[in-house]
Amino acid sequence: MNATSKKLSYVTAFTGRRDSYQLPVALAEHGRLAAFATCFYRDRGLAGRLARLFPRRRSPSHQRHAAGLEQVSIETMEFTNLAARLGRRLMQASKVAVWEDNAFARRAVALARAHRASLLLYEFQADWAFRQPMKHTAARILFQFHPHPDLEHPLLIADGERYPQFLPDIRRNTRANLSLRYREHTRSAWLHADHVIVASHFTAHSLHAAGCPADKITVVPYGCNFRAAPAGLGGGGSNGEGRPCFLYVGSGSQRKGLHHLLEAWGASRASGTHELIIIARQVEPELRSALARTKAVRHLTGVDGDELVRWYARARALVLPTLSEGFGHVFLEALACGCPVIGTRNSMLPDFAEAQAHIRYVEPGNVESIRAEIDRVANLSAADPFFDTTQVRASVRNYTWDRFRGGIEAVLSRFD
């Protein structure tokens, strides 16, 4: 930025706690955040007022906050979000999601016009918002959260043809049975962006394959809040009851490859000597029977942050054989806690250059590949360098949220 140029300000908008609010924090930290629209946020909007009136009750915005956003303009859209929640009970969920995304996109555009600001949006809101005219000069920066649908959807559908119980849900979630307006949602957001930020080279590859020029994409990896691992639990530890264990953390879904893991675990020798810990708040209905009948599996529906760190420290490895992952934040969490990982290349894992000695790769959807790798890791000595907790943690020490926010600023500064 030259001495006479002025920093552009930005509006961002999204539902939930996406990326731990680090995108608006990055904007606020560098004096760029004109406004942030979200659903619920602590001490803001109706949810904040209700929390003050009824302090003993847990409000919808409980824990929805981030350091660095205390003095900025945050607009909450609780009624839009509540209407969407009701709509998902009455209509096809993916169609309601498009309606909600576009409601936030309309608000983002209105705020950008009011503040004469630019837009930094995820593909869910950017798809509509970037196509709207502005009377002022405005940059349109896309943060592509998921791999592009042209790559991800065929992977899911091909797997669904092998496991037909998932096909109805795949068709709903990929919007294959909806009208063109809904089916194309998020597919073309990059076309209308001045630049695209992604969290992994896998997502960058998916966009490039869809036609996005490589010089229009910048990879800015996510960060992690590093926690001290409990002493004496790392290095191929146990489930706390003396039995060694493997760990799965994530949603219980087809995309994450849980069905492949359960099938591989049931066929593995390791299941006779180890336990598989599944930490998943929700499991898709099509997976529940397989989860219940697979031996040596324990399902935990949710754990707090401190307990999750203990599980990372206890496990011989985190196993997440995902079909497609925009980043795979649990991989970084596990490595940051000293836990090696077993996963696929359809994620951020190949980008962790210094951590490759603590990563084992399996082929997406290949049950035999997963089984063989689990058994290999199960047979390693606890003294094997694969389990060296200090080295595992050190291998990802540079992946901080400070680095992520600095990467976002480095991209935005090009457009001032």
Protein Blocks (a to p, Z undefined) as FASTA:
>chain_A
ZZkbccdddddddehjehhlmmmmmmmmnopafbdcdfbdehiajklmmmmmmmmbccfk
goiacehilmcccdddfklmmmmmmmmmmmcfklmmmmmmmmmmmmmmmmmmmnopacdd
dfklmmmmmmpccfbdcddddddfbacfklmmmmmmmmmmmmmmlmmmmmmmnommbcfk
lmmgoklmmmmpcbdcdfbfklmmmmmmnopafklpccdddddddddddehkggoiaehn
opacdddeddddfklommmmmmmmmmpmklmmmccddddfbacfklmmmmmmpghiacdf
bdcfklmmmmmmmpmbdcdddfbdfkopmlmmmmmnopacdddfkbfklmmmmlmmmccc
ddehilklmmmmmmmmmmpcfkbmklmmklmmmmmmmmcfklmmmmmmmmmmmmZZ
